[in-house]
Amino acid sequence: MGWNTIIGQSLQKRVLQKAVASDRLAHAYLFSGPEGTGKESVAFELAKVLNCEYRSAAKEGGSCGSCRSCREIDAFMHQDIEYVFPVESVLFDTVDPSKTESKRISDAKERYHELIEQKKLNPYCTPAMDRAMGILTEQVITLQQKASFMPAGKGKKVFILSQPEKLLASAANKLLKLLEEPPAHVLFILVSSRPEKVLPTIRSRCQVLSFSRITSSDLDKWLRESHPELQDDMRQFIINFSRGNLRVAVDLVNSMADGDTSAFEGLIIRDRAIEFLRRVLSPGKLAEAITMMEDLSKNLGKQELVALLGSLLLFFQDIRHKTIDPDWQSLNNPDLSDAVNRFAQNFPNPDFLELSTTTENAIRSIQRNVNPVLTLSEYAIRLKSLLRRT
């Protein structure tokens, strides 16, 4: 249990362990780095360490994971731990005690609790309600009120803010006041994959701890230890497909049902990506490819679309290896070796740098909520121009 449950991030763990052991934690941290690096998991582990009922031992190896405090944090029920992310304003609507709660409010509460359940299932996901405008002023006012009280136990109150770059202006100003005069019993942990978008005055009052993408070796070690039932090819697929993103890796593992690879979500998305590429490259089928992407844009979420484009990056990487070395065996997609060989033969001199750049640009556009239909339609047309038969 404890720090040993954190995948990778050995330097970041040592920094925090040393700060805890010497009682020299900063009053506020900004955990920054790519999505899926386990930043929030580290934030929750630090909260558990500071409130563990066996804290003297926790200073060394981390939280026990089994005491009442640790269990309550895992269940998102600890009264001294606040987890804040972008939610819908309807959650803060006033309800007349004499009347039944409106369906609009009850539906929003249900959506909120669904996200919390998803977070329990996959601690590396980053929740945000679809209709949320950002982190609301009411959420920060709640933090202000709770910060005025001492912790119920002997530990600290820990306020974990996910996606602080989405703080509304008035909410950011109120949080800034809290950070300017922080209560000694409160630890603030802001967690962001886009730290450059966090208000500079807020960022300057936090100690920044940068997280790096999870290495293939760390992912492999974790999968071997936590999921020994995985076959070598499935494990390697997860490592390659996730590209160091723990959220994707856990989603892939969770999508497996009793070893039934037909329900393996990552393979389904990958196969859709390859089918899209086939249509792009087939004479007279560009319109079909664009229509296919329009349909996928309407039926898949943002993360699935990013995964689909990521699959193409891995496929292009395989082709590049085969083009350079026809005997290359360490493919990202070993089950697609025939397709990789055919592509390498038919398109022997593609501009791999431009292919990768174009795909990465499309991924960034999807992540930043640019219209997915336009993004993927333009991507299909660009691919067609970059890939011409000899």
C-alpha positions in Angstrom: 0.0 0.0 0.0 1.0 3.7 0.2 3.6 5.2 -2.1 4.3 1.8 -3.6 0.9 1.9 -5.3 2.0 5.0 -7.3 3.1 4.0 -10.8 6.4 5.6 -11.8 7.1 9.2 -10.7 9.9 8.1 -8.3 11.5 11.6 -8.1 8.1 13.2 -7.4 7.4 10.7 -4.6 10.8 11.2 -3.0 10.3 15.0 -3.0 6.9 14.6 -1.2 8.1 11.9 1.2 11.1 14.1 2.2 8.8 17.1 2.8 6.4 15.0 4.9 9.2 13.4 6.9 10.7 16.8 7.7 7.3 18.5 8.2 8.2 21.0 5.5 5.3 20.7 3.1 4.4 23.9 1.2 1.0 25.3 1.9 0.0 24.9 -1.8 1.2 22.7 -4.7 0.6 22.7 -8.4 1.0 19.2 -9.8 1.5 19.7 -13.5 2.1 17.3 -16.4 0.5 15.4 -19.2 -2.9 13.7 -18.7 -2.8 10.2 -17.3 0.5 10.6 -15.4 -1.1 9.8 -12.0 -1.0 13.4 -10.6 -4.3 13.1 -8.8 -3.4 9.7 -7.5 -0.3 11.2 -5.9 -2.5 14.1 -4.5 -4.9 11.6 -2.9 -2.0 9.5 -1.5 -0.5 12.6 0.1 -3.9 13.4 1.6 -4.1 9.8 3.0 -0.6 10.1 4.4 -1.4 13.3 6.2 -4.6 11.8 7.7 -3.7 8.1 8.2 -4.4 6.8 11.7 -0.9 5.2 11.6 0.8 8.4 10.5 4.1 7.7 12.2 4.5 4.7 9.9 2.9 6.6 7.0 5.8 9.1 7.0 8.1 6.3 5.9 6.1 4.1 3.5 2.9 6.0 2.9 -0.7 5.4 4.0 -1.8 2.1 5.4 -4.8 2.0 3.1 -6.9 0.1 5.6 -7.6 2.5 8.5 -10.9 4.3 8.7 -9.4 7.5 7.4 -7.8 5.9 4.4 -11.0 4.0 3.5 -13.1 7.1 3.7 -10.7 9.0 1.4 -10.8 6.1 -1.1 -14.6 6.3 -0.9 -14.7 10.2 -1.3 -16.4 10.4 2.0 -13.7 12.0 4.3 -14.9 15.2 5.9 -11.5 16.8 5.8 -10.7 16.0 2.1 -12.4 18.1 -0.6 -12.2 17.1 -4.3 -13.2 19.9 -6.6 -13.7 19.7 -10.4 -15.9 21.5 -13.0 -19.6 20.9 -12.2 -22.9 22.2 -13.4 -24.3 25.2 -11.6 -27.7 23.5 -11.2 -26.1 21.6 -8.3 -26.1 24.8 -6.3 -29.7 25.8 -7.0 -31.8 26.5 -3.9 -34.4 23.9 -3.2 -37.6 24.8 -1.3 -37.8 22.4 1.6 -41.5 22.1 1.2 -41.2 21.0 -2.5 -39.9 18.0 -4.2 -36.5 18.4 -5.7 -36.8 19.2 -9.4 -35.9 16.5 -12.0 -33.2 18.9 -13.4 -31.4 18.9 -10.1 -31.8 15.2 -9.4 -30.5 14.4 -12.9 -27.5 16.6 -12.3 -26.8 15.0 -9.0 -27.0 11.6 -10.7 -24.5 12.7 -13.3 -22.1 14.0 -10.6 -22.2 10.7 -8.7 -21.7 8.7 -11.9 -18.4 10.7 -12.4 -17.4 9.9 -8.8 -18.0 6.2 -9.4 -16.0 6.4 -12.6 -13.2 8.0 -10.7 -13.3 5.1 -8.2 -13.1 2.6 -11.0 -10.3 4.5 -12.8 -8.4 6.9 -10.5 -6.5 8.3 -13.5 -9.6 9.8 -15.2 -10.2 13.5 -15.1 -13.8 14.2 -14.4 -15.8 17.2 -15.6 -19.6 17.4 -16.0 -20.5 17.9 -19.7 -22.6 21.0 -19.1 -20.2 22.6 -16.7 -19.0 26.1 -17.3 -15.9 25.5 -15.1 -15.1 25.5 -11.4 -17.8 27.7 -9.9 -17.6 30.5 -7.4 -19.9 28.5 -5.1 -17.4 25.6 -5.0 -14.7 27.9 -3.8 -17.0 29.6 -1.3 -17.6 26.1 0.1 -13.8 25.7 0.5 -13.6 29.1 2.2 -16.2 28.0 4.7 -14.6 24.6 5.4 -11.1 26.2 5.7 -12.3 28.2 8.7 -12.8 25.0 10.7 -10.0 22.9 12.2 -9.7 19.3 10.9 -11.9 16.7 12.7 -8.9 14.5 13.2 -5.2 15.0 13.9 -4.2 15.5 10.3 -4.8 18.3 7.8 -7.6 19.4 5.6 -6.6 18.8 2.0 -8.3 20.6 -0.9 -7.6 18.9 -4.2 -8.6 21.1 -7.2 -8.7 19.2 -10.5 -8.3 21.4 -13.7 -7.7 24.8 -11.9 -7.3 26.3 -15.4 -11.1 26.1 -15.6 -11.7 28.3 -12.6 -14.3 31.0 -13.4 -12.9 34.5 -12.9 -14.8 35.2 -9.6 -13.9 31.7 -8.3 -10.2 32.3 -9.1 -10.2 35.6 -7.2 -11.7 33.9 -4.1 -9.2 31.1 -4.3 -6.4 33.6 -4.6 -7.5 35.2 -1.4 -7.4 31.8 0.3 -3.9 31.2 -1.1 -2.6 34.6 0.0 -3.6 33.9 3.6 -3.6 30.1 3.8 -4.8 28.5 7.1 -2.0 26.4 8.6 -4.2 23.4 8.8 -5.1 23.3 5.1 -3.0 22.0 2.2 -4.0 23.0 -1.3 -3.2 20.7 -4.2 -4.0 22.0 -7.7 -3.7 19.4 -10.5 -3.5 20.5 -14.1 -2.5 19.2 -17.5 -2.4 22.7 -18.8 -0.6 24.7 -16.1 0.1 27.6 -18.6 -3.6 28.3 -18.5 -3.7 28.6 -14.7 -4.0 32.2 -13.5 -0.3 33.4 -13.0 -1.1 34.9 -9.6 -2.4 31.6 -8.5 0.4 29.7 -10.0 3.0 31.9 -8.3 1.6 31.0 -4.9 2.0 27.3 -5.4 5.1 25.1 -5.4 5.1 23.5 -8.8 5.9 19.7 -9.0 6.1 18.5 -12.6 5.1 15.0 -13.6 6.4 13.1 -16.6 4.6 10.6 -18.9 4.8 7.0 -17.6 7.6 5.0 -19.2 6.9 1.8 -21.0 9.0 -0.1 -18.4 7.0 1.3 -15.5 3.7 0.4 -17.3 5.0 -3.1 -18.1 6.1 -3.7 -14.4 2.7 -2.5 -13.2 0.7 -4.7 -15.6 2.8 -7.8 -14.8 2.3 -7.3 -11.1 -1.4 -6.2 -11.0 -2.7 -8.1 -14.0 -0.7 -11.3 -14.4 -3.6 -12.9 -16.3 -2.8 -10.7 -19.4 -1.1 -12.5 -22.3 2.1 -11.0 -23.6 0.5 -9.6 -26.8 -2.3 -8.0 -24.9 0.0 -6.4 -22.3 2.2 -5.1 -25.1 -0.8 -3.7 -26.9 -1.9 -1.8 -23.8 1.6 -0.4 -23.3 1.8 0.8 -26.9 -1.7 2.0 -27.3 -1.8 4.0 -24.0 1.4 5.9 -24.9 2.2 6.5 -21.2 -1.4 7.5 -20.3 -2.5 5.6 -17.2 -6.2 6.5 -17.8 -6.1 4.9 -21.2 -4.2 1.8 -19.8 -6.7 1.3 -17.0 -9.7 1.8 -19.3 -8.3 -0.9 -21.6 -7.8 -3.3 -18.8 -11.2 -2.6 -17.3 -12.8 -3.2 -20.7 -11.6 -6.8 -20.9 -14.2 -9.3 -19.8 -13.1 -12.8 -19.0 -10.4 -12.6 -21.6 -12.9 -11.9 -24.4 -10.8 -9.8 -26.7 -13.8 -9.1 -28.9 -14.9 -6.7 -26.2 -11.5 -5.2 -25.9 -12.2 -1.5 -26.5 -8.7 -0.5 -27.5 -8.7 -3.1 -30.3 -12.1 -1.9 -31.5 -11.0 1.7 -31.7 -7.7 0.7 -33.3 -9.5 -1.3 -36.0 -11.8 1.6 -36.7 -8.8 3.8 -37.2 -7.3 1.4 -39.7 -10.5 1.1 -41.6 -10.7 4.9 -41.8 -7.1 4.9 -43.2 -8.0 2.2 -45.8 -10.9 4.4 -47.0 -8.7 7.5 -47.2 -6.2 5.6 -49.3 -8.7 3.8 -51.6 -9.3 5.5 -54.9 -12.6 7.3 -54.9 -13.4 6.6 -51.3 -12.3 9.9 -49.6 -15.9 11.0 -49.3 -16.7 7.7 -47.5 -13.7 8.3 -45.2 -15.0 11.7 -44.3 -18.5 10.4 -43.7 -17.1 7.7 -41.5 -15.2 10.3 -39.4 -18.4 12.4 -39.1 -20.3 9.4 -37.8 -17.5 8.6 -35.3 -17.4 12.2 -34.2 -21.0 12.0 -33.2 -20.9 8.6 -31.5 -17.5 8.7 -29.7 -16.4 10.9 -26.9 -13.3 13.1 -26.9 -11.1 10.5 -25.3 -12.1 7.8 -27.7 -11.4 10.1 -30.7 -7.9 10.9 -29.2 -7.3 7.2 -28.8 -8.4 6.6 -32.4 -5.9 9.1 -33.7 -3.2 7.8 -31.4 -3.8 4.4 -33.0 -2.8 5.9 -36.3 0.4 7.3 -34.8 1.4 3.8 -33.7 0.5 2.4 -37.1 2.6 5.0 -38.9 5.4 4.2 -36.4 5.3 0.5 -37.4 5.4 1.4 -41.1 8.4 3.7 -40.5 10.3 0.8 -38.7 9.4 -1.6 -41.5 10.5 0.9 -44.2 13.9 1.3 -42.5 14.3 -2.3 -41.6 12.1 -4.9 -43.3 13.0 -7.5 -40.7 11.8 -5.3 -37.8 9.8 -7.5 -35.4 8.9 -5.3 -32.4 5.7 -3.9 -33.9 3.2 -1.9 -31.9 0.5 -3.9 -33.8 2.0 -7.4 -34.3 -1.4 -8.7 -35.4 -1.4 -6.2 -38.3 2.0 -7.2 -39.7 0.5 -8.0 -43.1 -1.2 -4.6 -43.4 2.0 -2.9 -42.2 4.0 -4.7 -44.9 1.5 -3.8 -47.7 1.5 -0.2 -46.7 5.3 -0.1 -46.6 5.4 -1.6 -50.1 2.7 0.7 -51.6 3.9 3.9 -49.9 7.7 3.5 -49.6 8.6 7.2 -49.1 6.0 9.0 -47.0 6.9 12.0 -45.0 6.6 10.5 -41.5 7.5 13.7 -39.8 4.6 15.5 -41.5 2.3 12.5 -40.9 3.1 12.6 -37.2 2.8 16.4 -37.0 -0.6 16.4 -38.8 -1.9 13.6 -36.5 -0.6 15.3 -33.3 -2.2 18.6 -34.4 -5.5 16.8 -34.9 -5.2 15.3 -31.4 -4.5 18.6 -29.8 -7.5 20.2 -31.6 -9.8 17.4 -30.3 -8.4 17.8 -26.8 -9.0 21.6 -26.9 -12.7 21.0 -28.0 -12.3 22.3 -31.5 -15.3 21.0 -33.6 -14.4 17.3 -34.1 -16.3 17.0 -37.4 -14.3 19.8 -39.0 -11.1 18.6 -37.4 -11.4 15.0 -38.6 -12.7 16.0 -42.0 -9.7 18.3 -42.6 -7.4 15.5 -41.2 -8.8 13.0 -43.8 -8.2 15.4 -46.6 -4.6 16.2 -45.4 -3.8 12.5 -45.1 -5.0 11.9 -48.6 -2.6 14.6 -49.9 0.3 13.3 -47.9 -0.1 9.6 -48.9 0.1 8.9 -52.6 0.9 5.6 -54.2 4.1 5.1 -56.2 
